[in-house]
Amino acid sequence: MQPVRTDPGAFRQAMTRFAAAVNVVTTDGASGRRGVTVTSACSVSDDPATLLVCLNLSSAENAWFEENGAFAVNVLSAGDEALARAFAGEDKLTQAERFARGEWSTGATGAPLLSSALVSFDCRLIDARVIATHKVLIGEVADLRIGEAGAGLIYLGRSFRSLDAGQ
Ligand SMILES: Cc1cc2nc3c(=O)[nH]c(=O)nc-3n(C[C@H](O)[C@H](O)[C@H](O)COP(=O)(O)O)c2cc1C
């Protein structure tokens, strides 16, 4: 039986209904420091604690995440929309200029952790696999940084939105 191939435009349109947390995934090491805004991060398992993130192969520098062998998922608070835009390539800032817009510390793996993040998951890479246009990176959590509680930054309907954490 022939597999049904969904039209990519229809799929992208469908994904506008998929509300997702906005994160900046960061890395540092021998290949260099880099951060990218992503909605593709999600948890895989809790024992051991593992996360995955999908990075587009069209950016050659995205290879640095795998080469450095570590990445951190910084979950953005509602106040960090400007940072999300900067790390998504708006205004074509250099990586140094993007990092200068936030406050960072260094995690156990060497990855930059955003001080204003709701939470940062500092991960060692345990697996990586190409799926079509993206590299799926799977990391085991080496360090957890819980930030101040507050509203989260969500992407829905091609817009940034704020979601209150409630009580
Ligand atoms: C809301 C949002 C979510 C994104 N999610 C992803 C993602 O999951 N994976 C990815 O590779 N790029 C994602 N991007 C695109 C990257 O942020 C963007 O291509 C990259 O930062 C451009 O970097 P450059 O200017 O250094 O090439 C997303 C962009 C936005 C605005």
The ligand as an SDF file (V2000), in Angstrom:
LIG
                    3D

 31 33  0  0  0  0  0  0  0  0999 V2000
    7.9670   30.1820   17.5870 C   0  0  0  0  0  0  0  0  0  0  0  0
    9.1230   29.6020   16.8510 C   0  0  0  0  0  0  0  0  0  0  0  0
    9.4340   28.2520   16.9930 C   0  0  0  0  0  0  0  0  0  0  0  0
   10.5100   27.6760   16.3280 C   0  0  0  0  0  0  0  0  0  0  0  0
   10.7950   26.3490   16.5100 N   0  0  0  0  0  0  0  0  0  0  0  0
   11.8730   25.8030   15.8840 C   0  0  0  0  0  0  0  0  0  0  0  0
   12.2300   24.4470   16.1280 C   0  0  0  0  0  0  0  0  0  0  0  0
   11.5660   23.7230   16.8800 O   0  0  0  0  0  0  0  0  0  0  0  0
   13.3320   23.9540   15.4930 N   0  0  0  0  0  0  0  0  0  0  0  0
   14.1070   24.7360   14.6520 C   0  0  0  0  0  0  0  0  0  0  0  0
   15.0910   24.2340   14.1010 O   0  0  0  0  0  0  0  0  0  0  0  0
   13.7920   26.0270   14.4230 N   0  0  0  0  0  0  0  0  0  0  0  0
   12.7070   26.5810   15.0150 C   0  0  0  0  0  0  0  0  0  0  0  0
   12.3860   27.8920   14.8050 N   0  0  0  0  0  0  0  0  0  0  0  0
   13.2050   28.6730   13.8810 C   0  0  0  0  0  0  0  0  0  0  0  0
   14.5020   29.1290   14.5080 C   0  0  0  0  0  0  0  0  0  0  0  0
   14.2990   29.8580   15.7010 O   0  0  0  0  0  0  0  0  0  0  0  0
   15.2170   30.0320   13.4620 C   0  0  0  0  0  0  0  0  0  0  0  0
   15.2580   29.3830   12.2350 O   0  0  0  0  0  0  0  0  0  0  0  0
   16.6110   30.2510   13.8130 C   0  0  0  0  0  0  0  0  0  0  0  0
   16.7510   30.8300   15.0700 O   0  0  0  0  0  0  0  0  0  0  0  0
   17.2430   31.1870   12.7730 C   0  0  0  0  0  0  0  0  0  0  0  0
   18.5510   31.3160   13.1750 O   0  0  0  0  0  0  0  0  0  0  0  0
   19.6480   32.0580   12.3220 P   0  0  0  0  0  0  0  0  0  0  0  0
   19.1830   33.4570   12.1490 O   0  0  0  0  0  0  0  0  0  0  0  0
   20.8250   31.9170   13.2310 O   0  0  0  0  0  0  0  0  0  0  0  0
   19.7660   31.2650   11.0590 O   0  0  0  0  0  0  0  0  0  0  0  0
   11.3070   28.4830   15.4630 C   0  0  0  0  0  0  0  0  0  0  0  0
   11.0040   29.8590   15.3170 C   0  0  0  0  0  0  0  0  0  0  0  0
    9.9330   30.3980   16.0090 C   0  0  0  0  0  0  0  0  0  0  0  0
    9.6260   31.8730   15.8560 C   0  0  0  0  0  0  0  0  0  0  0  0
  1  2  1  0
  2  3  1  0
  2 30  2  0
  3  4  2  0
  4  5  1  0
  4 28  1  0
  5  6  2  0
  6  7  1  0
  6 13  1  0
  7  8  2  0
  7  9  1  0
  9 10  1  0
 10 11  2  0
 10 12  1  0
 12 13  2  0
 13 14  1  0
 14 15  1  0
 14 28  1  0
 15 16  1  0
 16 17  1  0
 16 18  1  0
 18 19  1  0
 18 20  1  0
 20 21  1  0
 20 22  1  0
 22 23  1  0
 23 24  1  0
 24 25  2  0
 24 26  1  0
 24 27  1  0
 28 29  2  0
 29 30  1  0
 30 31  1  0
M  END
$$$$
